[in-house]
Each structure stands twice: as C-alpha cells, then as structure tokens.
Amino acid sequence: MIVALVAPILVLGAASSGAMAEDHCMTGDSAVCAQDPNCHWDYEKRGCYEGAAERVDPCGAHGDKTICEQDGSIGCKWDAGGNKCVQAN
C-alpha cells in the first residue's frame, strides 16, 4: 500500500525536475533573463528564450544612403547592390 502511494510521487518529482532543466529560460522578466548566459530576451516576441540572441546589424535601421554614410560611430556603409545600410566590419 505504501509503495503504491510513494511510486507516483517519485515519478512526478522526477518529471518535474526534468521539465525545470528544459524550461530554465521561462521567465517574464527581461532582467532575470539577461543574467543567465544560456538565455536571451526577444523584444519582438516579449519573452526569454534559450540560446544566444540572433545578431542584428545595427546599421540596418538606416534606410537612407546619406544618413548611413554619416554614421561613423558604428562604422556603417551603404551597400549599393543590396540598396541598404550595412556595418563595414
């Protein structure tokens, strides 16, 4: 009788600890997410996800050639072939 009661509790405990290992990035707080080196905050999806964040070209925000070429702070250059602003390095 005791074994029948204890066995399901042990199985549930083992299952929940495995789920916690998979869901360690599941938080709604961007500051908590940013502290974990195995997680990243996705601002578009408004959530914390496992793995490194996708790299976004900071120069891509410049849609105009003149503005792009004037931005020397992050090293932007105009890509005439792609008709967009890209980071030089």
N, C-alpha and C positions, 0 to 999 in steps of 0.2 A: 504494500500500500504506500509506504513512504517513497519507494523507488519510483512508483508511478506518478507521484506528485513532484518529486525533485527533478526527474528527467526533463520534463517540458520546460522547467525554469532554466536549466542549464543550456538547453538548446536555444531558447530565446535570448539568453545572455550572450552566447557565442555569436548569434546572428546580429545582434545589435552592435557589438564591438567591431564586427567586420564592416558594418554599414558606416560606423563612425570613421573608420580609416578611409573609406571611399569619399565621404562627404565632409572632409575637414575644411574645405573651402566654402561650405554652405553657410554664409553669413550675410546679413543685410547691411553690415556696417563697413564702409569703404576703408576706414582707418584700420580696423581689425584685419581686413583682407590684405591691405598693403604691408602689414607687419609680417605676414607669412611669405617666405621666399618661394614657396611652391604654388602660390596663388597670384592672381591678378584681378583688378577691378575693371569691368567692362562698363563704360559710361553710357553707351548706347543701349545695352540690354539691362542696365541698372542691376548688376549682380556680380558676385565673386565667383571666379572660375579657376579651375586647376590649370597649372602650366604657365608658361611665360606669355606675356601680352604680345599681340601682333604688332609688329613695328609699323608705325605710320610716318610717312615722310612729312616733316614739319613744313616744308616749302609748298606742299600740295594745297595749302589754304590760299595761296596767291593765284588768282585766276587771271591776272593782268601781267603782261610782259614787263611793263615799266616798273610796277611795284616789285615784281620778282627780282629784277636786276638791281634794284636799290637796296634790297635786304642783304646787307653784308654781315649781319650779326650771326646768322646760322649758315651762311655760305650757300645761298640759293643761286641758281642759274636757269635760264629759260631754255627748254628743250623744244626747238622749232619743229622737229619731226613729230613729236608727240603733242605739240601745242599745249604744253603745261610747264609748270614750275617744278623743278626737282632740286634736291640737295646735291651740291657739287662733289662731295666726297663720299 
